[in-house]
Amino acid sequence: MKQLTVILYNIRSTYNVGAILRTCDCLGVERVIFTGYTPFFDKGLPYEQEKLRKQIHKTALGAEEILDWSRAEINDTIRELKGQGYAIVALEQGEHSLNLADSPELPEKIALILGEEVHGIPTELLAECDHLLEIPMLGQKESFNVSVATGIALWEITKSSLSGTRKHLRTPQ
């Protein structure tokens, strides 16, 4: 099974953050690192923290309480993870992006960077990445919502290690 860390860089929406956290838990992400202005309930006055906690919980449904997470500066995070042997992979369109539909072979240790909902990941951060992953588009829109794209990418990255695995809290009636 791949070792996965997810880096949230400048994600604006608390609902996207919550949905991403839930997906990360479901697909075995080891830790999530909040960078830039990505909202979480670890900052601010108590009433501000409570408001953010409620918004994130609405879509995370408790994943925010069980995932290993931290907050860090993006460049320090990239440097640290590279030092630990992680390949830095951005979910972003680019000239040399690997097409996820082609099931590219990826390293065992991956730090997946997800970028801001409208503008994506800045060029200077993309230059620090070992790989770019792209989800091919068939329609007129150029991208998925970041939480949807995260689910697609993490599924593609982890699906080979999920064969035969079946853990359910509920059983069909």
C-alpha positions in Angstrom: 0.0 0.0 0.0 1.3 3.5 -0.9 2.2 5.9 1.8 0.1 9.0 1.1 0.3 12.5 2.5 -2.1 15.1 1.2 -1.2 18.8 1.2 -4.0 21.4 1.0 -2.6 24.6 -0.4 -4.8 27.7 -0.3 -8.1 25.7 -0.4 -10.7 28.4 0.3 -13.9 26.5 1.1 -14.4 24.8 4.4 -16.9 22.4 2.7 -14.2 21.4 0.2 -11.8 20.9 3.2 -14.3 18.7 4.9 -15.0 16.6 1.9 -11.3 16.1 1.2 -10.7 15.0 4.8 -13.5 12.5 4.5 -12.1 11.1 1.3 -8.6 11.0 2.8 -9.8 8.9 5.7 -11.7 6.5 3.4 -8.7 5.9 1.2 -6.0 5.5 3.8 -4.2 8.8 3.7 -1.7 8.9 6.5 -1.7 12.6 7.2 -3.0 15.9 5.9 -1.0 19.1 5.9 -2.7 22.5 5.8 -0.7 25.2 4.1 -1.3 28.7 3.0 -4.7 30.1 3.9 -6.5 26.8 3.9 -9.1 27.0 6.8 -9.1 24.7 9.7 -10.3 25.2 13.3 -6.8 25.4 14.8 -6.6 29.2 14.6 -8.6 32.2 15.8 -10.8 33.0 18.7 -12.9 30.2 20.2 -16.1 31.4 18.5 -14.3 31.5 15.1 -12.9 28.0 15.7 -16.3 26.7 16.6 -17.8 28.2 13.4 -15.1 26.6 11.3 -15.4 23.3 13.1 -19.1 23.1 12.3 -18.6 24.0 8.6 -15.8 21.4 8.2 -17.7 18.8 10.1 -20.7 19.2 7.8 -18.9 17.4 5.0 -16.0 15.7 6.9 -18.5 13.9 9.2 -15.9 13.2 11.9 -12.9 12.5 9.7 -11.4 15.8 11.0 -11.2 14.3 14.4 -9.4 11.0 13.4 -7.0 12.0 10.7 -3.4 12.9 11.5 -3.0 16.6 10.5 -0.7 19.5 10.9 -0.3 23.1 9.7 3.0 24.1 8.1 4.5 26.5 5.5 4.4 25.0 2.0 8.1 25.3 1.1 9.2 23.8 4.4 6.7 21.0 3.9 8.0 20.2 0.4 11.6 20.2 1.6 10.8 18.0 4.6 8.8 15.5 2.7 11.4 15.2 -0.1 14.0 14.6 2.7 11.8 11.7 3.9 11.8 10.2 0.4 8.3 11.3 -0.7 7.7 12.1 -4.3 6.0 15.5 -4.5 3.0 15.2 -6.9 0.7 18.0 -7.8 -2.9 17.4 -9.1 -2.7 19.9 -11.9 -2.8 20.3 -15.6 0.4 21.0 -17.3 2.5 20.4 -20.4 4.2 17.3 -18.8 1.3 16.0 -16.7 0.7 12.3 -16.4 -2.7 11.3 -17.5 -4.5 9.5 -14.6 -6.5 7.4 -17.1 -3.2 5.8 -18.2 -2.6 4.5 -14.7 0.9 6.0 -14.4 3.3 4.1 -12.2 3.9 6.2 -9.2 6.4 5.8 -6.3 5.4 4.2 -3.0 5.7 7.4 -1.0 3.6 10.2 -2.4 2.8 13.7 -1.1 -0.2 15.0 -3.2 -0.6 18.7 -3.4 -4.1 20.1 -4.0 -4.4 23.7 -5.0 -6.7 26.7 -4.8 -10.1 26.1 -6.3 -9.9 28.8 -9.1 -6.2 29.4 -9.8 -4.8 26.0 -8.9 -1.1 25.6 -7.9 1.3 28.4 -8.6 4.0 27.9 -11.2 6.8 28.3 -8.6 5.4 25.4 -6.6 4.9 23.2 -9.7 8.6 23.6 -10.3 9.2 21.9 -7.0 7.1 18.9 -7.9 8.4 15.5 -9.1 5.2 14.8 -11.1 2.0 16.5 -12.2 -1.1 14.3 -12.4 -4.0 15.3 -14.7 -7.5 14.0 -14.8 -8.6 14.1 -18.5 -11.7 16.2 -19.3 -14.4 15.3 -21.8 -16.7 18.3 -21.5 -16.2 22.0 -21.9 -15.1 22.7 -18.3 -11.4 22.5 -17.7 -11.5 21.0 -14.2 -13.5 19.3 -11.5 -14.2 20.8 -8.1 -11.1 20.2 -5.9 -12.8 17.8 -3.6 -14.2 15.7 -6.5 -10.8 15.8 -8.2 -9.2 14.6 -4.9 -11.5 11.6 -4.7 -10.7 10.6 -8.3 -7.0 11.0 -7.9 -6.7 9.2 -4.6 -8.9 6.4 -5.8 -6.7 5.9 -8.9 -3.6 6.1 -6.7 -4.8 3.6 -4.1 -7.2 1.2 -6.1 -4.5 -1.5 -6.8 -4.0 -1.9 -3.0 -7.7 -2.2 -2.3 -8.3 -5.5 -4.0 -9.9 -7.9 -1.7 -10.3 -5.3 1.1 -13.7 -4.9 2.4 -14.3 -3.0 5.7 -17.8 -1.8 6.3 -19.4 -0.5 9.5 -22.8 -1.3 8.1 -24.0 -4.5 6.5 -26.7 -4.5 3.8 -30.3 -5.2 5.1 
